[in-house]
């Protein structure tokens, strides 16, 4: 029995990289491979490679397991890693992604009503995990759709037939692009994006008013994860709406036109196959020999070879995210001062070096340093002074701060 370790598995993948890639490709999309095909791959690989490989070794390293049907299924952990390694992802139905919204909605609802600190931290960690998994799934889906759409565009071998290209373009639009747009739609109240907006509003407040430093730290982590997720989803939404959808629509339109043109040419000697009879060019008539609809569609198709379509630019209103000070950096600056006689004034002056717009949230974010265990604060006077911020004017006391000397 082989004792598995991370190094052993990575060495196995490195030593048998070509075999693993072949097995991965043959097993797609459900990562199940016929036993005859697997044995043939092993036999061909062992002819020219050392060390040899066998079915028993594949099972020992948990690369695959045998099903009751005698077929072999690649381990899910290997499949996920190999998809990332080969940049070759399988498409999941959007309904799978939609379930992520239900999960995060349930976790967020529980978080808002939870009173126990330990349970609150677990809920926050689970929400971050769901967000990470969702982002990974969306990235995989978008990359695969872009790759497959590119194959349609360049007439790859499997899509050389016009009817297949048309069928595939319509399928992707109806089954993937439209549902994904609804899942990511900003204005839809039940979209994943809307859930992220609600979580961001909630955590933006909680990271300052939570009743312990530990909770404030956890809420800050969730806030950062949500801000990052919104930026990533914006980029993926742009790819779906500005690259994928227009390209698939064009492929669909071109395929319909070309199919009709090929049908016309193939049946030119069998006019009875036409739905509408071809007008005789010899007959004197004031009408055109071409139907207006066919003429306009054919002209549209031919024109694409005569000129390059001008680029269209869309003006997008980018949501500006408020800059918040890095507490780690400013704490280092504070400790370098040895001691500070007026802590709040020091915070104001420190922020002034980095931004002209000092808001209440930025100021209080930095003054949270007083909560650090390794700092001592002394307050001995009733003196107050006024500091004018961008969105508020506040009275502050004079507080002396210095580093706690460890025992």
Secondary structure, DSSP 4 states (H G I P E B T S, - for coil): -----HHHHHHHHHHTHHHHHHHHHHHTTTTEE-HHHHHHHHHHHHHH-SS---HHHHHHTTSEEE-TTS-EEE-HHHHHHHHHHHT--PPPPHHHHHHHHHHHHHHHHHHHH---HHHHHHHHHHHHHHHHHHHHHHHHHHHHHHHHHHHHHTT-GGG-SHHHHHHHHHHHIIIIIHHHHHHH-SS-TTSHHHHHHHHHHHHHHHHHH-SSHHHHHHHHHHHHHHHHHHHHHHHHHHHIIIIIHHHHHHHHHHHHHHHHHHHHHHTTT-GGGSSSPPPPSSS--SS-SS-HHHHHHHHHHHHTTTSPPPP------PPPPPP---HHHHHHHHHHTSEES-HHHHHHHHHHTT-S---HHHHHHHHGGGG-TTEEEE-----EEEEE-SS-EEEEE--EEEEPPP-
